[in-house]
Amino acid sequence: MSQNRNTLALAHRLEQELEILSATEMMSAEEIAKAPVLDAWSIAQGDGSDVRLYGVLRKGPGYPPELGLTGRVLHIDLNQNCAFTRTGVYRLGAQQKTCSDTASDAKNTSVTKIQSALEQYQRDLKAAHRFMDELLTGQKSQAHGASGLGLRKALH
């Protein structure tokens, strides 16, 4: 019974993250403009693709700034200057400076470092979703093989 509950919780989480990921492509500039700003942000990377951002969160006029940690980052769009996370969309303000920052493109450099981890997580997430669909429907495809590697990687 506990295993079924865990499987359903995992399926629900995967479904939510895929919905967020697909919604990133449909957000308008007006919707993104309403998102809170994350200033003085920095990257907090855990194991593998568990990437989060932390910094000073500015929700808008009348709200005091507060320290914040985002949920798992699903996608960063430098063209729109925003991050799509498990907990919402954030506009990226100025990045936190370190002693070694000398170039004006520090944001691009730091995001480039984690971009491959984010892209791998997106692939793992889609593979895990296919695997869960197959478990629920009783079908099996050759896409993930017998190991369910995508599912295990997405669970970390």
Secondary structure, DSSP 8 states (H G I E B T S, - for coil): -HHHHHHHHHHHHHHHHHHHHHHTTT--HHHHHTS-EEEEEEEEE-STT-EEEEEEEE-STTS--EEEE-S-EEEEETTTTEEEETTEEEEE--B---TT--STTHHHHHHHHHHHHHHHHHHHHHHHHHHHHHHHHT---SSSTTTTHHHHHHT-
